[in-house]
Each structure stands twice: as structure tokens, then as C-alpha cells.
Amino acid sequence: MVTKRPQIRRILVTGANGRLGRLLQGAAPAAVPAPVEFLFAARSGPSDLPAFDAVALPDTLPPADMVIGLWGVTSGSPAALARNATLATATQALARATGARVALHLSSAGVYGPGEDLSEDSPALAASDYGRAKLRMEAAVAGFAGDGIAHCCIRLANVVGADSLASGLSGSAPVTLTRFDDGKGPLRSYVAPGHLRGIFAALSALPAAALPPVLNVAAPPPVEMEALARAAGKDVAWKPVTPADRQRVTLNTARLAALLPDLSLPKTAEDMIADWQQARALA
């Protein structure tokens, strides 16, 4: 049963106890513009709601304007990764149960495969089982059309503190990076956790009809991974390049900028690391 909708915009986020979910919770003091309330849900551990999972939603849930399906499978066999499509259906059910007008489904930049300046119209040539699983999830979401809910798949870039660089940033050993022929390391599209939370809050204020089916989310411009490591006070250990390594993998965020023209995102590695450190300290 859903009670009367609150005056403020409420965003219900699943997957609260995953790495990204914890960082988003910690980012709250710096990143939540009023009047937005985030409620974090998890299947176990600390959260704002009684624990539940995608298999059995509770009978009573607070009303929400937007739900964000942060739950997902990031590794394992293709069969295990296939559960991402099932979780999209659970996010749809959660949106119905809370009366939400919008559902965001967490996809990945991995749906494109490697490339530069990849826009939402670029071919989806996923090069990994994870990317292919997210494409299948997006196809499942496309099948929800006409259900009265605006569904948007967020093709998320690397999130500082929740990607392959995270353990290196948090550890005491040097961060190991590939050195390419120009003497530099990898260049990637990133977003900081606090500013990602701000993006979600800003998207919740848009008319539901304004949301596209898929949306790249990253902060322009791309950032060198070495710069992130240095900003975090880490030494860098270099390894030689292999034929499989790609130096530049970046997203085009023109669609996001058009939707949120007043949005301010960090543009330097130092800004991003400061945002991550604050979120991590409060997580």
C-alpha cells in the first residue's frame, strides 16, 4: 500500500550496501539540494528501510517520485550476469509499488566497448560479458514502454572510489597503471560520487517525458587515471602496454548537459578526489 505522496521529491535507491551505494549515502551532506529526500534500501545491513530484496518486495513501501535500481550483478558467469535483466523487472515493480513516475536503471559505459567520445547513438559493441548483460538489461527495459512509468537506462562512466582504481586509491601500495607510447597512462570518463548523487537529484526534477531511454552520465572532460592517483597522494608504478590495452575510453555527455544545463560537475582530478574522500569518510 502506498500512502499520500510527500511534498518533497523522494528518491528510493536500492543496493544501498554495495560499494557505490555506500558512497552515495556518504555524499549526502554536500550533494542533496532541497527539497529532495533520498531513501536507501538494501537486502541486508544498514539502510533507511526494513531490509528487502528483489525477489520479494514488502507489502508496504513509502511513496516515491523516482526509484533507482542500483542493485546489479557485476561479475561472474554469463548466467549470473543475466540476472541484471531480472533486476530491471524488479525495479519496474518497485516503481509501481511506490507510485514513482520515473525509474532509473543502472547500465554501464561498458555497453559500447572501447572507444572515444561515445554518444548514446554510438553502436553498442560490448566487449565483455558484463557489457553484454547490461545490453540485455536495456532491451528488457525497452519492453516496459507504455506502462505509465518513464524508464531511463543510465550508462554510467567510472565512479571515483567504485571502479577498478578504487582499491589502489584506498591502499598503501603504489597504484599500478599502463604506460603508453606517449609516456602517459589511461584516460577515462569519470564522475565523483557526490556529484552523481546531485545528478540523480536534478534528474528527479525534470518532467518525466524529458528523460531519454538511455543517458550517458560522466563529468566532462575525461581525466587521466594518473592524475587521480597523484591527487590522492599515491605513487604510481608503471607496467608496459599490451595489444589489448586502450589508452582513451571516453563518453560524450552532450545529452546530459542539454538536460541539466545548470549542473556543475568537478572538472579536475583534485576536485573528484576531494568529493570521493568526503563521501568515503561519511559512508
Buried (B, 14 or more C-beta within 10 A) or exposed (E): EBEEBEEEBBBBBBBBBBBBBBBBBBBBEBBBEEEBBBBBBBBEEEBBBEBBBBEEBEEEBBBBBBBBBBBBBBEEEEEEBBBBBEBBBBBBBBBBBBBBBBBBBBBBBBBBBBBBEBEBEBEBBBBEBBBBBBBBBBEBBEEBEEEEBBBBBBBBBBBBBBBEBBEBBEEEEEBEBBBBEEEBBBBBBBBBBBBBBBBBBBBBBBEBEEBBEBBBBBBBEBBBBBBBBBBBEBEBEBEEBEEEEBBBBBBBBEBBEEBBEEBEBBEBBBBBBBBBBBBBEBB
